[in-house]
Amino acid sequence: MEFTATFILLYLVSIALGRKVRIPSVMSDAVVLVLIFTISYWGGVEVSSQAVAKIAYLSLVSSVVVVVVTYFIGSLVKLEVKEGKAKVDLLTQLKYLLPLVIGIVLGTALKFSLPFDQIIDWELYLLAVVIGISVGRELSVEVLRRITGLAVFSILVAVAGAVVSSVFLYFLGIKPFNLALAISLGSGWYSYTGPVVAKFYGPVYGVIGFLVNFLREQLTFSLVPVFLKLRSSPLGAIAVGGATSMDTTLGFYVEVLGAEYGVGAMINGVILTLVVPVVLPLVLSA
């Protein structure tokens, strides 16, 4: 909770500064890309330490199911909001995909023991500042009025997507049902979902819980631009990000949808971040 409070405080202060301070977009891009690489490298280290191919396969398929189902449900909901600018050209997709692939490959090949938690925390603090300034430049009462409804609906879509996805995960082999539901409800918060699942169902399912939500976060960067091009749905896009839309994927949403949608993504992520730690133990102990 200390990290969450610090991140939100930095973000809010930076929004206020955004009225007077401007930063080059390349700085925002650089912070996001370095963060993607760091998380991907960490994921590569974690995956390489697991010798069971079935775990990796099950985690990948499950994460794809969660992302596709959640986005599809979001695309069915029509809201009267300003359409996002949806920058989904090939260059944008490659920009986010390359550090993801390079990070995973290097993490798998070079298993350096680094304090990833601390490194990522500081990278996220920097992200809060640069993104906060970018969002603050666009923020107004009118924007808040338009975007709050989208944030609320994105949370409902994220929950609905988790419930539907858990049915698929159950039939894929993640049983019992409350385990599948808890992993789906993790909302991309892998560093919390993995440990809490392991506490109730052991280390193997803890690893799966970690990987499903880690890959969900990474697939947000690589698949959402494609989905937006095929069937544009800012609501579905933000719902896919889940709890990560307040931090790691926030810069991504500002990039592909615009700073205005960064506000909705932040609200979505904050509420899910507050709710997930309460809901998951209740579901797992049911």
C-alpha positions as CSV (number, residue, x, y, z in Angstrom):
1,M,0.0,0.0,0.0
2,E,3.0,2.3,0.6
3,F,4.0,2.1,-3.1
4,T,0.4,2.6,-4.3
5,A,0.0,5.7,-2.1
6,T,3.4,7.2,-3.3
7,F,2.6,6.5,-6.9
8,I,-0.8,8.1,-6.7
9,L,0.6,11.1,-4.8
10,L,3.3,11.6,-7.5
11,Y,0.7,11.3,-10.2
12,L,-1.6,13.8,-8.7
13,V,1.1,16.4,-8.0
14,S,2.4,15.9,-11.6
15,I,-1.1,16.5,-13.0
16,A,-1.1,19.8,-11.2
17,L,2.4,20.6,-12.6
18,G,1.2,19.7,-16.1
19,R,-0.5,23.1,-16.4
20,K,2.8,24.9,-16.3
21,V,5.5,22.2,-17.2
22,R,6.0,20.6,-20.5
23,I,8.1,17.6,-21.3
24,P,9.1,16.1,-24.7
25,S,7.0,13.1,-25.7
26,V,10.3,11.1,-26.3
27,M,10.9,11.2,-22.5
28,S,7.5,9.6,-21.8
29,D,8.1,7.0,-24.5
30,A,11.6,6.2,-23.1
31,V,10.3,5.6,-19.6
32,V,7.5,3.3,-20.8
33,L,9.8,1.3,-23.1
34,V,12.4,0.8,-20.3
35,L,9.7,-0.3,-17.9
36,I,8.4,-2.9,-20.4
37,F,11.9,-4.2,-20.9
38,T,12.6,-4.5,-17.2
39,I,9.3,-6.3,-16.5
40,S,9.9,-8.6,-19.5
41,Y,13.4,-9.4,-18.4
42,W,12.1,-10.3,-15.0
43,G,9.5,-12.5,-16.6
44,G,12.1,-14.2,-18.7
45,V,14.1,-15.0,-15.5
46,E,11.0,-16.4,-13.8
47,V,9.9,-18.5,-16.8
48,S,13.4,-19.9,-17.3
49,S,13.4,-21.1,-13.7
50,Q,10.4,-23.3,-14.3
51,A,11.3,-26.6,-16.0
52,V,7.7,-27.6,-16.7
53,A,6.6,-26.7,-20.2
54,K,3.0,-27.4,-19.4
55,I,3.0,-24.5,-16.9
56,A,4.2,-22.0,-19.6
57,Y,1.7,-23.3,-22.1
58,L,-1.3,-23.2,-19.8
59,S,-0.3,-19.7,-18.6
60,L,0.0,-18.4,-22.1
61,V,-3.3,-19.8,-23.4
62,S,-5.1,-18.6,-20.3
63,S,-3.7,-15.1,-20.5
64,V,-4.8,-14.9,-24.2
65,V,-8.3,-16.1,-23.3
66,V,-8.6,-13.4,-20.5
67,V,-7.4,-10.6,-22.9
68,V,-9.6,-11.6,-25.8
69,V,-12.8,-12.2,-23.8
70,T,-12.4,-9.0,-21.8
71,Y,-11.8,-6.9,-24.9
72,F,-14.7,-8.5,-26.7
73,I,-17.1,-7.9,-23.9
74,G,-16.0,-4.3,-23.8
75,S,-16.5,-3.9,-27.5
76,L,-20.2,-4.8,-27.0
77,V,-20.8,-1.8,-24.7
78,K,-21.5,1.4,-26.5
79,L,-20.8,4.6,-24.6
80,E,-21.3,8.2,-25.7
81,V,-17.7,9.3,-25.2
82,K,-15.1,11.0,-27.3
83,E,-13.4,8.4,-29.5
84,G,-9.8,7.8,-28.8
85,K,-7.2,8.8,-31.4
86,A,-6.1,5.1,-31.5
87,K,-2.6,5.3,-32.9
88,V,-2.3,1.7,-34.0
89,D,0.1,1.8,-36.9
90,L,2.8,-0.8,-37.4
91,L,5.5,1.4,-35.9
92,T,3.5,1.8,-32.6
93,Q,3.0,-1.9,-32.4
94,L,6.7,-2.7,-32.9
95,K,7.8,0.0,-30.5
96,Y,6.0,-1.8,-27.6
97,L,6.6,-5.3,-28.9
98,L,10.4,-5.2,-29.4
99,P,11.4,-4.4,-25.8
100,L,9.0,-7.1,-24.7
101,V,10.6,-9.8,-26.9
102,I,14.1,-8.6,-26.2
103,G,13.5,-8.6,-22.5
104,I,12.1,-12.1,-22.4
105,V,14.8,-13.5,-24.5
106,L,17.6,-11.9,-22.5
107,G,15.9,-12.8,-19.2
108,T,15.7,-16.5,-20.3
109,A,19.3,-16.6,-21.5
110,L,20.9,-14.4,-18.8
111,K,19.6,-15.2,-15.3
112,F,21.0,-12.3,-13.4
113,S,19.7,-11.9,-9.9
114,L,18.6,-8.3,-9.6
115,P,16.4,-6.4,-7.1
116,F,13.6,-6.2,-9.7
117,D,11.0,-5.1,-7.2
118,Q,13.0,-2.0,-6.3
119,I,14.1,-1.2,-9.8
120,I,10.5,-1.4,-11.1
121,D,9.2,0.7,-8.2
122,W,11.6,3.6,-9.1
123,E,10.8,3.3,-12.8
124,L,7.1,3.5,-12.0
125,Y,7.6,6.6,-9.8
126,L,9.3,8.2,-12.8
127,L,6.4,7.1,-15.0
128,A,3.9,8.7,-12.6
129,V,5.7,12.0,-13.0
130,V,6.0,12.1,-16.8
131,I,2.5,10.7,-17.5
132,G,1.0,12.9,-14.8
133,I,2.4,16.0,-16.5
134,S,1.1,14.8,-19.9
135,V,-2.4,14.1,-18.6
136,G,-2.4,17.4,-16.6
137,R,-2.0,19.3,-19.9
138,E,-5.3,17.9,-21.1
139,L,-7.3,17.7,-17.9
140,S,-10.5,19.8,-17.4
141,V,-13.8,19.5,-15.7
142,E,-15.4,18.6,-19.0
143,V,-12.9,15.8,-19.6
144,L,-13.6,14.4,-16.1
145,R,-17.4,14.5,-16.7
146,R,-17.0,12.6,-20.0
147,I,-14.5,10.1,-18.8
148,T,-15.7,9.0,-15.4
149,G,-18.5,7.0,-16.9
150,L,-16.1,5.1,-19.1
151,A,-13.9,4.3,-16.0
152,V,-16.8,2.9,-14.1
153,F,-17.9,0.8,-17.0
154,S,-14.4,-0.4,-17.7
155,I,-14.3,-1.8,-14.2
156,L,-17.6,-3.7,-14.7
157,V,-16.2,-5.0,-18.0
158,A,-13.0,-6.2,-16.4
159,V,-15.0,-8.1,-13.7
160,A,-17.3,-9.6,-16.3
161,G,-14.4,-10.6,-18.5
162,A,-12.8,-12.3,-15.5
163,V,-15.9,-14.3,-14.6
164,V,-16.4,-15.5,-18.2
165,S,-12.7,-16.2,-18.7
166,S,-12.6,-18.3,-15.6
167,V,-15.0,-20.7,-17.1
168,F,-12.6,-21.3,-20.0
169,L,-9.6,-21.5,-17.6
170,Y,-11.5,-24.2,-15.6
171,F,-12.0,-26.4,-18.7
172,L,-8.3,-25.8,-19.6
173,G,-7.4,-27.5,-16.4
174,I,-7.1,-24.8,-13.7
175,K,-9.4,-26.3,-11.0
176,P,-11.3,-25.8,-8.8
177,F,-13.4,-23.0,-10.2
178,N,-12.6,-20.5,-7.4
179,L,-8.9,-20.9,-8.3
180,A,-9.6,-20.1,-12.0
181,L,-11.8,-17.2,-11.0
182,A,-9.1,-15.8,-8.6
183,I,-6.4,-16.0,-11.3
184,S,-8.7,-14.2,-13.8
185,L,-9.6,-11.5,-11.2
186,G,-6.0,-10.8,-10.6
187,S,-6.4,-8.0,-13.2
188,G,-2.8,-8.1,-14.3
189,W,-1.4,-7.7,-10.7
190,Y,1.0,-10.6,-11.0
191,S,3.2,-9.7,-8.0
192,Y,0.2,-10.0,-5.7
193,T,-1.9,-12.7,-7.5
194,G,1.0,-15.2,-7.7
195,P,1.9,-15.1,-3.9
196,V,-1.7,-15.2,-2.7
197,V,-2.6,-18.1,-5.0
198,A,0.5,-20.0,-3.8
199,K,-0.6,-19.5,-0.2
200,F,-3.9,-21.3,-0.9
201,Y,-3.1,-23.7,-3.6
202,G,0.7,-24.3,-3.6
203,P,3.7,-23.0,-5.6
204,V,2.7,-24.6,-9.0
205,Y,-0.6,-22.7,-9.2
206,G,1.2,-19.7,-7.7
207,V,3.5,-19.7,-10.7
208,I,0.6,-20.0,-13.0
209,G,-1.2,-17.2,-11.3
210,F,1.9,-15.0,-11.7
211,L,2.5,-15.9,-15.3
212,V,-1.2,-15.5,-16.4
213,N,-1.3,-12.0,-15.0
214,F,2.2,-11.1,-16.1
215,L,1.4,-12.2,-19.7
216,R,-1.9,-10.3,-19.5
217,E,0.0,-7.1,-18.9
218,Q,2.4,-7.8,-21.7
219,L,-0.3,-8.8,-24.1
220,T,-2.0,-5.5,-23.4
221,F,1.0,-3.9,-25.1
222,S,1.1,-6.3,-28.1
223,L,-2.6,-7.3,-28.8
224,V,-4.6,-4.2,-27.8
225,P,-3.3,-2.1,-30.7
226,V,-4.3,-4.9,-33.1
227,F,-7.8,-5.2,-31.5
228,L,-8.3,-1.4,-31.7
229,K,-7.5,-1.6,-35.4
230,L,-10.0,-4.4,-36.0
231,R,-12.8,-3.2,-33.7
232,S,-12.1,0.1,-31.9
233,S,-13.2,0.0,-28.2
234,P,-11.4,2.3,-25.8
235,L,-13.6,0.8,-23.1
236,G,-12.4,-2.8,-23.9
237,A,-8.8,-1.6,-24.2
238,I,-8.7,-0.1,-20.7
239,A,-10.6,-3.1,-19.2
240,V,-7.9,-5.4,-20.5
241,G,-5.2,-3.5,-18.7
242,G,-7.0,-4.1,-15.4
243,A,-5.2,-2.9,-12.3
244,T,-2.1,-2.1,-14.4
245,S,-3.9,0.7,-16.1
246,M,-2.9,3.0,-13.2
247,D,0.8,2.4,-13.6
248,T,2.7,0.1,-16.0
249,T,0.2,0.3,-18.9
250,L,-0.9,3.9,-18.2
251,G,1.7,5.4,-20.6
252,F,0.6,3.0,-23.3
253,Y,-3.1,4.2,-23.0
254,V,-2.0,7.8,-23.2
255,E,0.0,6.9,-26.3
256,V,-2.6,4.9,-28.2
257,L,-5.8,6.6,-27.0
258,G,-4.8,10.1,-25.9
259,A,-4.2,11.9,-22.6
260,E,-7.9,12.2,-21.9
261,Y,-8.3,8.5,-21.7
262,G,-5.3,8.3,-19.4
263,V,-7.6,9.8,-16.7
264,G,-10.2,7.0,-17.2
265,A,-7.4,4.4,-17.2
266,M,-6.0,5.8,-14.0
267,I,-9.4,5.7,-12.2
268,N,-10.0,2.2,-13.5
269,G,-6.6,1.0,-12.2
270,V,-6.8,2.7,-8.8
271,I,-10.2,1.2,-8.0
272,L,-9.2,-2.3,-9.1
273,T,-5.9,-2.0,-7.1
274,L,-7.9,-1.2,-4.0
275,V,-10.5,-4.0,-4.6
276,V,-8.3,-6.9,-5.8
277,P,-6.4,-7.5,-2.5
278,V,-9.7,-7.8,-0.7
279,V,-11.6,-10.0,-3.3
280,L,-8.9,-12.6,-4.1
281,P,-8.5,-14.0,-0.6
282,L,-12.3,-14.2,-0.2
283,V,-12.6,-16.1,-3.6
284,L,-9.7,-18.4,-2.8
285,S,-11.0,-19.3,0.6
286,A,-14.5,-20.0,-0.6
